[in-house]
Amino acid sequence: MTKTAVSRPGTARTRLALAALALTFGGCSLIPVYEPPAPPVPAQYPGGVAAAAAANAEASALLPWQRFVTDARLVELIELALKNNRDLRLALLNVEQVAAQYQIRRADRFPAVGLSASGNRVPTSDGGSTSTYSVGLALSSWEIDFFGRIASLKEAALAQYLASEEARRAAQTSLVAAVANSWLSL
């Protein structure tokens, strides 16, 4: 008795259709495109003087506070306040925590691979020993991001990180301004 191979005519087509379907769903994303609302003010200042002043104000926001403070005693006092302020330390710790959350979300995009090795030596009754070694490679569960859920979680974590960093900068600027205002009032 001979065996004959039975071919299924739809197998290749089914595989091709499933591959096309997977590629189609892989391109889908449910992340909405952010379109910022129109501001309730004109896009440009009327006249060139105000526009130049706005450009200078934006550039001065990027300068460190040491460029504005020239008195050595006030600089020392501000540095002391920055070093010992608990709210500023808390803001810095929040930035570090949110940065760690962002790194975790970034790592979720890739599969986690684990490698382990172990060895065991057991004495036998005849005075010798038996050695057992094992090596393992494991791929933990990994989610394919068909609809952009993992990508949107990563983008949200990045936005939280950037917001916390700006909150820290705002707290530092506020502390420097409060110390300088108190100094000038005295």
C-alpha positions in Angstrom: 0.0 0.0 0.0 1.4 3.4 -1.0 0.8 6.7 0.6 0.0 9.7 -1.6 0.4 13.2 -0.4 -2.8 15.1 -0.3 -2.3 18.8 -1.2 -4.7 21.4 0.0 -5.3 24.0 -2.7 -6.2 26.8 -0.3 -3.2 26.5 2.1 -0.9 28.9 0.3 -3.7 31.4 -0.3 -4.8 31.2 3.4 -1.2 31.8 4.6 -0.9 34.7 2.2 -4.2 36.2 3.3 -3.2 35.8 7.0 0.1 37.5 6.3 -1.6 40.4 4.5 -4.1 40.7 7.3 -1.4 40.8 9.9 0.5 43.5 7.9 -2.7 45.5 7.6 -3.4 45.4 11.3 0.2 46.2 12.0 -0.1 49.5 10.2 -3.2 50.5 12.2 -2.8 52.9 15.0 -5.5 54.3 17.3 -3.3 57.2 18.5 -5.2 60.4 17.6 -3.2 63.1 15.8 -2.9 66.0 18.1 -4.0 69.3 16.6 -3.4 72.2 19.0 -6.4 74.6 19.3 -6.0 78.0 17.7 -4.9 80.6 20.3 -7.3 83.4 21.1 -4.6 86.0 20.3 -3.1 87.2 17.0 -0.3 85.1 15.6 2.1 88.1 15.5 2.5 91.3 17.4 1.6 94.4 15.5 4.8 96.3 14.9 8.4 95.2 15.0 9.4 96.5 18.4 7.1 94.1 20.4 8.2 91.2 18.2 11.9 92.0 19.0 11.1 92.3 22.7 9.3 88.9 22.6 12.3 87.3 20.9 14.7 88.8 23.5 12.4 87.5 26.4 12.4 84.0 24.9 16.2 84.1 24.6 16.7 85.3 28.2 14.6 82.5 29.5 17.3 80.1 28.4 20.1 82.0 30.2 21.2 80.7 33.6 20.4 82.8 36.7 24.1 83.5 37.3 24.1 85.8 34.3 21.5 88.1 36.0 22.9 88.2 39.5 26.2 90.0 40.0 26.5 90.5 43.7 28.7 87.7 45.2 26.9 87.6 48.5 23.5 87.2 46.7 25.0 84.4 44.5 26.2 82.6 47.6 22.8 83.0 49.2 20.9 81.7 46.2 23.2 78.7 45.8 22.7 77.9 49.5 18.9 78.1 49.0 19.1 75.9 45.9 21.2 73.3 47.8 19.0 73.2 50.9 15.4 73.6 49.6 13.3 70.5 50.2 10.7 71.3 47.6 13.4 71.6 44.9 14.9 68.2 46.0 11.4 66.7 45.8 10.9 68.1 42.3 14.3 66.6 41.3 13.3 63.2 42.7 10.0 63.4 40.8 11.9 64.0 37.6 14.1 61.0 38.2 11.0 58.8 38.9 9.2 59.9 35.8 12.4 59.4 33.7 12.6 55.8 35.0 8.9 55.3 34.1 9.7 56.5 30.6 12.6 54.1 30.3 10.3 51.3 31.3 7.8 52.2 28.7 10.5 52.5 26.0 11.7 49.0 27.0 8.2 47.6 26.5 8.5 47.9 22.8 11.1 45.1 22.6 10.9 41.5 23.8 12.8 40.7 27.0 15.3 37.9 26.6 16.7 36.1 29.7 19.7 33.9 29.9 20.5 31.7 32.9 23.1 29.1 33.7 23.5 26.9 36.6 25.7 24.0 37.8 25.3 21.3 40.4 27.8 18.8 41.8 26.6 15.9 43.9 28.8 13.3 45.6 28.2 9.7 44.7 28.4 6.7 47.0 31.6 5.4 45.4 33.5 8.6 46.4 33.2 10.4 43.1 30.8 13.1 42.1 28.3 13.8 39.4 28.1 17.2 37.8 25.0 18.6 36.2 25.0 21.8 34.1 22.1 23.6 32.6 21.8 26.7 30.4 18.6 28.4 29.4 17.5 31.1 27.1 14.0 32.5 27.6 11.9 34.9 25.7 9.3 36.3 28.1 5.9 37.4 26.9 5.9 40.2 24.4 3.0 42.1 23.0 3.0 43.1 19.3 1.8 46.7 19.1 -0.9 46.3 16.5 -3.0 49.3 17.4 -0.3 51.6 18.9 -1.1 51.1 22.6 2.5 50.6 23.6 3.7 53.5 21.5 1.0 55.8 23.0 2.0 54.8 26.5 5.6 55.6 25.6 4.6 59.0 24.3 2.5 59.7 27.4 5.5 58.8 29.6 7.7 61.1 27.6 5.2 64.0 27.9 5.1 63.4 31.7 8.9 63.4 31.9 9.1 66.7 30.0 6.4 68.2 32.1 8.1 67.2 35.3 11.4 68.6 34.1 9.8 71.9 33.3 8.1 71.9 36.7 11.5 71.4 38.3 12.9 74.4 36.3 9.9 76.5 37.3 10.4 75.6 41.0 14.1 76.6 40.7 13.3 79.8 38.9 10.7 80.7 41.5 13.1 80.0 44.4 15.8 82.1 42.8 13.3 85.0 42.3 12.0 84.7 45.9 15.5 84.8 47.3 16.5 87.7 45.1 13.3 89.7 45.9 13.8 89.2 49.6 17.4 90.3 49.3 16.4 93.4 47.5 13.7 94.2 50.0 16.1 94.0 52.9 
